[in-house]
Amino acid sequence: MHESESVRVIVVLPTGRSGYFGPDEYGITWQVRQAIRVAGRISPGAGVDVVLYGEPADGRSADGGIAVRMRVEPEFLEKWAGEWGTISDAGGLSFLEDRRPATRVERVFAVGSSSMSRPLVALGEVTAILREAPGPTLVLFQLDSRLQEAEVVLAIRAAGQKAVFWQLFGWRHSIGESFWIQGGMYRGRVLPNLAVHFSANWSDRAVTRRFTRWRKKALV
């Protein structure tokens, strides 16, 4: 990895809870906007890859759930948010004939149907991106459950430690901390390219600094 290489930023977000949608802080749109700020600090004007994950809207059985990835450039964020960061029936009014039409995210995911999402399917999408475009990458990955914890860590280790830094985050009451504090894992003491932040409220400046410090060490 060379310092002059461009950096890819990937943000991974669950869709199970209706509270993730809308203009409020810490929702999907807020998270993507924060990720774009990080990308801009590293490579001015850069966009981000977004991976959304959850259960399918059509109710079919999907072992492990589903994930969808897309590219979001800064100038198209608001348009993207109108289809993927907003839902029409957040108040449970789907029975009304004159309610607003379903947005794209509602047609793909069973939004608001679950308080726990399975992250491994999304991690598979991220590793696919890394195979297609290897190079320095920052992954911002939101968890909202205690599911598949060990599997996630093993998959991150298998992805390699030289080119990719994984910043996991999620509310403490949702993801817990007992697993992630083992051996100082949340501080990068188990895998040097893995950190965990116990909140969905994170600072783009702090994340950028953490990634930059790790990248300088990885270049040695």
N, C-alpha and C positions, 0 to 999 in steps of 0.2 A: 504494500500500500504506500503510495507516494502522497506527500502533502498537497501537491498540486491537483490531485484527482478531484473531480466533482463529487459531491456527497448527495446521496439519495435519502430522503426522509419518508418513512412509511408510518402512518397512524392507523391503529387497529381499534375498532370500537364495537361494543355489543349493542343490540337493538331490542332486547327483551322488555325493557321497562318504558312505559309511555313518558316518564319524566325525562328521558333522554332527548325528547323532541321539542322544538320550539326555541324561542330566543333566550331562554334563561341561561344563566351561567352554568358551566360544567356539562351542558348537553352536547349532542353531537356537533352542532354547528360551532359552538364555542371551542370544542376540542380541535376541530379541523382548522379554525382560525388561528389557534395557538400554534399548531403544527406548522402552518404556513409562516408564522412569525419566526419560528425556529429555523425553517428552511431558508428564509430570507436573511437571517443573521449569518448563516454559513455560506450561502450562495445567493447573493442579491437577486430578487425577482423570481426565484425558483418556486415551483409548485410542489405538491406532495402526492404520494400514492395513498389512497384510502382503502382500507379493507373493513367492511361491515360484516358482522356475523350474528347468527341467531337461528330461530326455527322458521321453516318455510310457511308462507302465508296460506298455501292451499291445503294445509293440514296433512299432507302426505307424510309418511314416515321417512325421516332422513336420519340415518345413523350418524350421530355426532353433530347434526345440524348442518347449516349451509353457510357459505361465505361468498361475498361479492367484492371484487376489487375494481377500482376506477382511478383515474387521474384527475386531480383538481388543481387548476392553475389559479393564481390569486385573483385575476380579473373575472373569473367565472364562479367564484365562491358563492355569491348570493343566489345566482341561478341554480347552482347545484344544491344549495341548502333548501330551496323551495321544493325540491323533489325528493331529496334524500334526508334532510334534517328536520322535516316538518310532517306532521300527520293531520288528517282531516277530522278525525273523531276522537281526539284526546279526551273528550268529556263523556265518552261512551254513548254517543248519539247515533250509532250506525243504523238504528232502526228507522230514522227519519228519511223520507224519500228525497227531501230537498237539501240534504246535507252536502257539503262540498265533496267533489269527486276524490277518490283515493289518490294519494300521491304515489310515486314510484316505489318508495320504500315500503309502503303498505301493501303494494301488489306483490312484493317479493318476500317480505318478512312478516311473521306473525307478531307485529310490534305490540308491546304492552301485555303479552300473553304469559310472560315468565319473568321471575325475578332473578333467575340464574341462567347464564349462558355458558355453553361449553366452548372453551377457547381453542382446543386443538385443531379444529377445522380451519380456523383463521390462521393459525400458525403454519398450516400446510400451504395456504395461499402466499404467505410471506416468504417461505422457503422457495416457492416456485418463482417469485419475483427475483430472489437472490440468485437463483440458478440462471435465469434469463439475462440478468444484468449484474454480474459480480462487480464489487467495488465497495468503497467505504459507505456504510449505511447506518442510519440511526432509526431504530424502530421504537415508536411510542405505542405501547400496548395496554389498553384498559381491560382489567379484569373486573367482574362483578359477582364472582362466586368463589367457592373453595374447591371447585371441580377440577380434576385433571392437573393438579399442581405439579406432582412429580413428573408427569408426562411432558409438561411444558418445559421444565428445567432440562430434562434429558434431550428434548428436541432442540433447545437452544444450544446446548453443548455440542450436539451432533452437527449443527450448522457451522461450527467453527468460531474461533475467538479473535481472529486477526482483523477481519474487515467489518464486523457488525457489532454495534452496541445496542443492547436491549434495555429500554427504560420501561419497566412495568409500573402500572399505577392503578389505584382503585380505593374506594372508601374502606377504611379500616374495619367497620362493622360488617362489610360484605365479604372481603377477602381474608379477614383475620390477619394475624401476624405470627402465630406460633410456628407455622411452617417456614415462613420467609425469614425469620430472625435466626434460624438454626445456623450456627457457624458464621454468623454475620453475613449471610447470603444477600440480604437486602442492601448491604454496603459494598458488594463486589468482592467479598472475601472467599466465596466458593467458586464463582466464575467471575473473572475480572471484567467481563463485558456485560454483566447483568446487575442492574440496580432496581430497587422497588421503592416506590413512594406511596405512603399510606394515606392517600387522598386523591380525589379527582380534580382538585384545585392545585395546579402546578404552575411554576414560573417558567416562561420561555427563556428568560435569561439564565436561570439556574441550570436548566436542562442543557442549554447550549454550552455553558461552561463545563459541565460534567462530561459531555461528549468530547469537547475539545481537549480536555486533560487526558481522557482515555486515549484519544487518537494519537496524541503526541507520544504517549508511552508505547502504543502499538507500533509506531513507526521505528522504534529503536531496534 
